[in-house]
């Protein structure tokens, strides 16, 4: 890896590991609440178990594979597994499964922010700080995909636009309703943001899954 590309690829691998850890957090939450019933459902959804890279360095996992294709393959694998797991749990536990998913996604986002940002030692972050942090931890395709843009609103809030949804196909292929995907990922992002600044709030204004030409959210504090 070149000195320029190396850090970018390591950041991508870190995002992938965070997404994989989120799936394991969901598994732990459902096993903790539903026990053997959840274990049976999880095994059916993920026959090979949750993806866990452990402490294996990226270079060792990569071997002689082309780096871009390798990382894209990991993204597809992680997001497909997440979609399959969420689908299975929603249908198996229709009464309170969704509520547990929402709380687990929020809690995981909060924990990621605490761990990756050094806790509250830095004090509440402003909007730019929150956006920069989310760019470092939130998995949304490869850097070359460039689907997100940020703009300052007159009232001081920040508008975040996404011109494509890179998650939708993988979740829908697994049978997960796109609306659930949006809600859970938004909840995870808001959990991160609120951990960085308790006043942070994210409001969704439009979504590609409902027919809009882009997804738009407003980030404010």
N, C-alpha and C positions, 0 to 999 in steps of 0.2 A: 504494500500500500504506500502511496506517496504521502509526504508530510501533510499535503493539503487535504487529500481525500480521507486519510486515516481517521482524523477526529470526527468527520461527518459520519463515517460508517460506524464508528464506535457509539456515537450518539443515537444512530438508528437502532443499533443492537440494544442499547439501553431502553429505548422506547418499546421495542419488541418484548424485552424481558418484563417490563412493567405491565404490559397488556397480558402476558402469560401469568403473571402473579395475580392479576385481577381475576382471572378465571379460577385460579386456585383458591382465592378468597371466597368466591361464590360457592365452590365445592365445600369448603370448610363450614360456611354459614348454613348450608342446607343439611349437611351431615349432622351438624350440631343441633338443628331443630327437628329434623324428621328421621334421623337415624338410618336404620336399614332400608326404609322405603326410598330415601334419597340415594343411598349407595347403589341400589339396584338401578335406579333411573340414570344416574351419572355413568355407571358402567356401560349401560346400553348406548348412551349418547357419545361417550368417549371410550371405546373398547380398549384403546392402548393407554388410557389414563391421561392425566393432565400433562401438558408439556412443561418440562422443567430443565433449564439449561445448567442449573447449579452454578458452580464457579468456573466452568470451562471457558477459557478465553475464546474470543471471537476467532482469532487466527487458527486455533486448533480445530474449531468446528468447521471453519471454512475449507481447510485443506487446499486443494488445487482448483476449487470451484470458482467461477467468475463471481466477484463480490456482489454486483448489482442483482444478478439473477438469484443468487443465494439469499440475499436479504428479502427480496420480493417474495421468494418462496416461503420464507419464514412468516412474513406478514400474512400471506394467504392462508397458511396453515393455522396460525394463531386465531385469526378472525373467523375462519370457518369453524374451528373448534368452539369458540365463544358463542357463535350463533347457534350451533347444534346443542350446546349445553343449555343456553337460555330457553330455546324452544322446548326441549324435553322437560325442563323444570316447570315452565308455565303450564304446560298441558297436564303434567302429573299432579301439580299442586295449584289448581285453579282458584282456590279461595284466598290464600294468603301468600302464594309464591311470588306474585309481582311485588307486593310490599316488601318482602324480604330481599328481593333483587335490588329494588330502589335503595333501600337502606344500606345494603352491602356495597353498591357502587359508590354511594356518597361517602361512606366511611373509608373505602379504599382510596378514593381521591384525596380525602383529607390526610390519610396516613402517608401517601406518596409525597404530598407537599411538605409535610412535617419532616420527613426523612431526607428528601432531596434538597430542601432549602435551608436546612440547619435549624429547624424549629422556629421559634418566635424571636430569636436574637436580633434579627434584622429589622424588627418592627413591621407594621402593616405596609405592604407594597402598594405603589400606585398602579394605575391601569397599565402603563407601559411595562412595569415590572412583572405584573401578573401575566400579560400577554407573552412576554419574553420567556417566562418560566413555562407556560403551557406549551410553547413551541419546542421546548426541550424535553417534555415528558409525554405529550399526547401523540399517540400513533395515528397518523393520517397519511398513509402512503409514503412514497419515497420523496426526497427533497426535490427531485426533478418534476414531480407532479404539479407543484405550485397551484394548489386549488384555493388557498386562503389569502385574503387581503384585509387590511385594517385601516380604518379612517376615524379621525377625531370628529365627533359631533359638536355642534355649537354649544350644547349644554354641558360639555366636558366629558360626556360618556364616549365610549368607543364602539363603533360598528364593526362587526366581524362578518365578512361575506365568504361563502364557499360556493365556487362556481361548478362544483361537481361533488357527488357523494361517493367516496371510495369504499365505504363500508357496505352499502346497500346490497349489492349483488351477492356478496358472500353470506350475509345474514339471511336474505330471502331464499337463497339456494338451500340453506339449512332449515327453512320453514319458519323462521322467526319473523313475526310481523314487523314491517319497517317502522311503524309508530313506536313499538317497544324499543327498537334499536335506538331511535332518536332520543327517547325519554331517558334511557339508561346512560347513554353516552353524555347527554347534557347534564345529567345528575352527577356523573363522575367529574366532569369539568367544573361544575359549580362547587363540588366538594373541595376540589383543589383550590379554586379561587377564594373560597371563604376561609380556608385554612391560612392562606397568605394574607388575607385582609377580611376580617369578620363582616365588614360592610359591603363586600362584593356581592353583586347580583347579576345574574345572566337571564335575559329575557329573549325567547325565540320569537321572531316576527314572521318568518316565512320558512318553508321547507320544501325541498325538491320532491320529497315523497308525497306531498299533497298537491303537486302540480306546478309549483313555483319554478322559475328558471334558475333560482339559486337559493341557498340557505342563508338567512340573515339572523344574527343575534346581536343584542346590545349588551355590552359589558359596562357596568357602572359601579361606583362605590359611594 
